[in-house]
Amino acid sequence: MKKIIINSLIVVISIYFAGLFVESGLFIQKKFFKKNLYKGDEKERSLLLKKPNSTVVIPTEHNSLNDKLRDIGMKYNFFPLGHSIPKKTIIYCDEGYGIIQYKSDRYGFNNIDENWDSTKNKILLIGDSFTHGACVNRSENLSGKISEYSGKKTINLGSDSNSIIHYLLHSEIFINKIKPDTIIYFLAANDLMHDYESLTYANSIYKKRSLKYFDQYSLPIENFEQYTKNYYLEVDEFLRNVEKKNFKKDNFFKRILKRIKLTLKLEETRFFLCSSIKCKDKINDNRKIFSTLIEKSILFSNVDKNKNIKIFFVLITNKNHILKYQPYLEHKQQFIDVFSNWKQKYDNIFLVDLSDYIDLNDQKLLPPISVSTKGKVNGHFSRFGYDQISKVIAKLIK
């Protein structure tokens, strides 16, 4: 009996260590993939950033995660919702079309600045990097193409790494300021699957939603620029000193400890397996935050009184295997269930699953394979992909 127990333990331990080996391989491949594809050629990027008035994207949540950025925010009692310093040339990313550049608007978003002054026929886009425009030119991203096909001005509040906690703030602060005819939330797969009760989000300035940190957005633009001037000067100095580093992860030992914990949980291995077969994984109950998002979008857009406003919740992903990933399917069903309850009360809210309109197996939807991406592709859409999505959306919002 003792021998059987020992042999069983040896088998279990052997399988687990084999899993750790697979986990390490998957993680290394993932890190290598991201590092070499997202930002583009380092020498070219470095030269571009040496030009006057140039800077980089700061995914919004980094202002909560990075100690230095958090200290600057606390000092000036301001945490930005834009993903970059306003009115700068932004050196963005490369997914086969070269390093994308654009000039940020008055609030640090990827917009033609004059669109903020339009008084009618406006479409508000809220989302993450897909909405932001990774990694195509402004005229070729969702905002540019939807504007082209609809004939309306668009305001793009998309930013890398945004999630529902940021969308709530964008709704509360910008819907009334912009007064759009149409509001479109692009919800990526990770938006639906995030663990919003995790320690990372628990400590987030953006989840706490203390409006004292965002009141500046209610000021006239001249006052906003004056109020935030010194804040952005410090942020600019910080970015010029650390651009070559991953400023999201500022503590080396914490980073190593976190990676060890995730490795021991076989996170990448479980995702790999669950994307191929139906398997049970931890499913967060996100129905509360889903309901809050829909409720706030209705409240701040004043849908009760203005029946002309339409609100769309668009489920978006370019990874076909995620559509078969059981945790995603269950979170997606949570959102559908919550939305169905609200839809019974409001006719002018709509749910759009892009996989019902677009064949995600079409390789033309993916960014091109090129020398600049080291012969591989990254996680967003090609110019063709964004164009096809925009055609669908423009037709639906008419």
Steps between C-alpha positions, in 0.01 A plus 500: 500500500781734595674427171182581305466835679864590435474402133178699466666806652795461264265486202305807617818698570648397165187612314499829690865571422436412136219755515742759642735432209217553251389811692848650482518435128162660433587802714837556334342469155227748599747755641728472199202538268375815672839665542596476136171578339328773687731803504692444180868539420681637808749714307234658283279555803784660694569744216133595475482569873799735477297733282353805674153466651493118474388257767346155557169346595434448872230233548264666748522242776879550520428820691373277782759222468822698470619659823656806335198575279271451798707745709482761224124457482459535876721809501281680247171340606447385142492162324463514120245308299687565176778260406765757420615856558267735309604659169814291453621283214433150630739221403268203523541141376586285198298203378619482145441854375802664660500696825171686521509869594224750567445830681303468823203728562432748781439220753766256379275276286543388139268753332501790260483772764239708316248216534449604862355830380234340282152564642302222328514165321762351726578137576681418825726194500609346831737204521856370530785461248266376226313830527816702554625391158769235547683501273380696197483865402219712640307509174512118487392417856145443625446866576625619161314238299171528689516875444567444129211254453248678723580858397511602869774633726645250745661544840730211589562435871672166440824426682731200542417280799173677576225293655149547634618699804637761258193488277287595802708814553497586132122471505457713809738776393478519121150405387345824623801703380486355148121452471528230231218364286644149523715332764697186415674289764746253349535218753802277438515144630730598787256776605240233564744261671695739727486425871375837621533393862871425467760685705617695195158648441426536871790745524415680177433872513265447210292233670456719809364768264561790736386786280734749671776352282303556179312825563745683275324354195196714582707819456511701176788377287715808572470440874560127458823566313620745763401279794673189363806670349742428786365147540576416139843665517599259779350205316692597186827510693423161653420344162819629338700332776326162495360446149734208437369324810164346568377770739194296591719270705716722714609255773724216381444271799123546498503421130697178556275395791185561297639302207590208729148492643344500153743234381415273793133538410583392142303798370626493140469121479141505625410770247664302221306187591171679560520674164504157335259299712211576730639506851404653826698799621434767758210708376464844656148622550515829309127555468501785750756710310334413167170627636667813639652580160166470322320691775751789496499523122122537513511747788768734366363502145154584632341231285170531687443851366695488176369211293725596207816384678611147421744296710683200356701238690726328248677172587832501318794262466723398213605171653279220377623257769377735775147453369536134602660577837257391769566781751437753223180325397370504856587867555346584166181325608505700824508820296223380268280412798558837666445687175175312435359626829579862410379457143152423632486856635678692223451465126796713396781285643647229280738205533720411202714186487742561213557126459142488362602735218866425427684175433781510752681222315571743216875560518458835324354632825838460670797738475744416218810290549800725434865563578404763759300243698777237486295285265203460736177680578361656817165524667292762320348547156635583157387804304258267323374367833423844641337594170269198506399559862433866432275415207295273727477761776417789265214298352362404843506849650307667217 
